[in-house]
Amino acid sequence: MRQRVAVVGGGLAGITAALRCADAGHEVTLLESRGLLGGLTHSFTRDGLHVDNGQHVFLRCCTSYLDFLRRLGVMDRVHLQPRLEIPVRSPRLRRPVWLRRNPLPAPLHLADSVLRYTPLGLGDRMRFAGAALALKSVDPAAPSSDRRTFGEWLSAHGQSRDAITKLWDLVGIATLNAPAERASLGLAATVFQVGLLTDADAADIGWATVPLRRLHGEPALARLTEAGATVRLNAKVTGLSRAHGCWRIGTDEPVEADQVVLAVPPPVAAKLLPEGAVRLPPDFADELGSSPIVNAHVVLDRPVTDEPFFAVVDSPLQWVFDRTASAGLDRGQYLAISLSAAEEEIDLPVRALRERLLPALREVLPAARGAEVLDFFVTRERHATFRPAPGSAGLRPQARTRAPGLVLAGAWTATGWPATMEGAVRSGEAAAQAVLGVSTGAPGRSEGIPA
């Protein structure tokens, strides 16, 4: 039976849910408060430069996200490494050291790279393998894993402070948006088990070769329209109510629907959800919290590196990406410095960030020392992800709520993944499955609440 499905929110989760429901033949209306789709993965133009609001990469193990790209028809707009290679720079090293996978099965595929990882002492390199093998046996879904920090677990398994900050956090901060000392062991175990300890090719890195707007937002609008969905941009939803067996979504032109997908951030969901719709404390959004990401954008008068990206240790820098080609710059080089878990940097003025980051960039890139900085600007996502702290699992609801026909989506919901593009797409898939299960007459698992 053809159902009216309203999707509130046009990020990756909302786009995924809307496409799945439209593909199944339902009448879909997607409502997005901003003037473009893509959510936290968008781009804008500055003085002719196409700028991404943040630097987003994916891994070969991100199977749902890769399927999402295929559905959008944009696989030709990304690059996926044939084999994992991460150059790691340090002001203490003359040349980068490389983390590369070899042809051996996981977890042996990184053994030789770790043994040659000179930012760490030999003892730390030798002890890495024992902790990695022990991490394979951690149950990410166990309540005990969610109650403990990843840093505590690593320390208990022989990992020094240097090993945690220069190796484990190299991957962990970028994927969890939190250092090991503040991250849930359960979420960290998911990241490392899926990405590094199970399949050798799982952590091969992919990235966009075009601005994010051309990768997500614009193709999504085209595919949704082709599938028969209605997309309403600049449509802020102000309320949600249920009467006479259907939902009414308050906006400039109210929408009625049989099923609703709320694919919005936690604070917005907390305001729109009917009382009793989820088994969470009233202040769940505040308790879940958020973690910021800061990006510093540097335009130089000449090329200073031929690497598409590199990681940095012993430095205020974390990851640096070459976005010259995707931004449309035809002279010089455009580098984007990505700082995750950026609580310290989020409120610093641009001048302070420039004074901190440019000298650090020149320390690890000798060719940059003679280059002129043509532009330096900053983008900030204060609420980039939920805070992946111990106890966060209990604040992440399932897709299906207790309200009939109302489901949730978003990377912050109970996907088992941290707040990544993969997690967002998985949440959209789960929301669509909940909607389609109801609309096709499958046994419902929701509990009724007063209308």
Summary of the structure (lengths in Angstrom):
residues: 451
radius of gyration: 22.4
end to end distance: 23.2
largest distance: 70.5
contacts: 1557
relative contact order: 0.19
helix: 37%
strand: 23%
